Structure formats: structure tokens, C-alpha cells
Amino acid sequence: APTPLSETAFLKKQKPIIDKGDNMANSEFGKIDVEITYCVSWGYFPVATWMAAEFLSSHNPGDIAITITPADKGRLEVYIQKEKVYDCKDEKAMPDYNKIKELQMLVIEKLFEV
């Protein structure tokens, strides 16, 4: 039977779901880049994918490149164009529907800036 991996070993094997390399700003994948970093061991993946789905439903999906990146240490962070716009540790709470809609509006605002 396979031996379970430690969290650190697991994370080292993970790659972002969409790996664009270093082409962040105005990449070939979209006009703006959004990265959602989530903690694997705390089970934040469903929240990260919910956020991604909401961001993509806000505008033409081709305008937004989303990277969902596994992490550790209870991280759940959102970056737009490499600028951190949300950190659950700073907020001391998981994002609710209203917070995700607020972040969605930030994504839309950034689209109109490029």
C-alpha cells in the first residue's frame, strides 16, 4: 500500500492548476491575472474554486486568467495583478458571499483599468 505523504512533501509535488509561468500582466491567457492561494490541509480548495467560479462569472471569462495554487499554514489569499487583495488571516474569517462579491467587483474594476 502507498505511504501517505507529509503535507510538505505533498505541496512540493503540486503545481498550480493553470501554470502560466511568469507572464502575469496581460498574459496570453487574459487581460488580468488573479491568483487564489489555498491551504490544502485545512480543506480550503472548495472555497478557492467557488471564488474562481464567481470571478469568472462576472465578465467575459477570456478576460481573466485564474491560477489556483496549493499552499499550507492556513492560507487563503487572493491576488489581482500580483497585489494581495484578500487574506483570511487578516480578516480573521473565511469569506462569505458578500465578501466574494466585493472581491468580484475588484476584479471587474481591474478589467476596466487595463
For each residue, the residues with C-beta under 8 A, 3 or more apart:
1:
2:
3:
4:
5: 9 10 13
6: 9 10
7: 10 11 40 41 72
8: 11 12 72
9: 5 6 12 13
10: 5 6 7 13 14 40
11: 7 8 14 40 70 71 72
12: 8 9
13: 5 9 10
14: 10 11 40 70
15: 19
16: 19 20 35 67 68 69 70
17: 67 68 69
18: 29 65 66 67 68
19: 15 16 67
20: 16 23 24 27 29 33 65 67
21:
22:
23: 20 27 28 29
24: 20 27 33 81 82
25: 33 81 82
26: 31 32 114
27: 20 23 24 30 33 65
28: 23
29: 18 20 23 33 65
30: 27 33 62 63 64 65
31: 26 63 64 111 114
32: 26 63 64 65 80 81 107 110 111 114
33: 20 24 25 27 29 30 64 65 66 67 80 81 82
34: 52 55 64 65 66 67 78 79 80 107
35: 16 66 67 68 69 77 78 79 82
36: 48 51 52 66 67 68 69 76 77 78 79
37: 48 69 70 71 75 76 77 78 79
38: 44 45 47 48 68 69 70 71 75 76
39: 42 43 44 71 72 73 74 75 76
40: 7 10 11 14 43 44 45 70 71 72
41: 7 72
42: 39 74
43: 39 40 46
44: 38 39 40 47 48 75 76
45: 38 40 48 49 68 70
46: 43 49 50
47: 38 44 50 51 76 94 95
48: 36 37 38 44 45 51 52 68 76
49: 45 46 52 53 68
50: 46 47 53 54 100
51: 36 47 48 54 55 78 95 100 103
52: 34 36 48 49 55 56 66 68
53: 49 50 56 57
54: 50 51 57 58 100 101 103 104
55: 34 51 52 58 64 66 103 104 107
56: 52 53 59 61 64 66
57: 53 54 61
58: 54 55 104 105 107 108
59: 56 63 64 107 108 111
60: 63
61: 56 57 64
62: 30
63: 30 31 32 59 60 111
64: 30 31 32 33 34 55 56 59 61 107 111
65: 18 20 27 29 30 32 33 34
66: 18 33 34 35 36 52 55 56
67: 16 17 18 19 20 33 34 35 36
68: 16 17 18 35 36 38 45 48 49 52
69: 16 17 35 36 37 38
70: 11 14 16 37 38 40 45
71: 11 37 38 39 40 75 77
72: 7 8 11 39 40 41 75
73: 39
74: 39 42 88 89
75: 37 38 39 44 71 72 87 88 89
76: 36 37 38 39 44 47 48 86 87 88 94 95
77: 35 36 37 71 84 86 87 88
78: 34 35 36 37 51 84 85 86 103
79: 34 35 36 37 82 83 84 85
80: 32 33 34 83 85 106 107 110
81: 24 25 32 33 110
82: 24 25 33 35 79
83: 79 80
84: 77 78 79 87
85: 78 79 80 103 106
86: 76 77 78 91 95 99 103
87: 75 76 77 84 90 91
88: 74 75 76 77 91 92 93 94 95
89: 74 75 92
90: 87
91: 86 87 88 95 99
92: 88 89
93: 88 96
94: 47 76 88
95: 47 51 76 86 88 91 99 100 103
96: 93 99 100
97: 100 101
98: 101 102
99: 86 91 95 96 102 103
100: 50 51 54 95 96 97 103 104
101: 54 97 98 104 105
102: 98 99 105 106
103: 51 54 55 78 85 86 95 99 100 106 107
104: 54 55 58 100 101 107 108
105: 58 101 102 108 109
106: 80 85 102 103 109 110
107: 32 34 55 58 59 64 80 103 104 110 111
108: 58 59 104 105 111 112
109: 105 106 112 113
110: 32 80 81 106 107 113 114
111: 31 32 59 63 64 107 108 114
112: 108 109
113: 109 110
114: 26 31 32 110 111
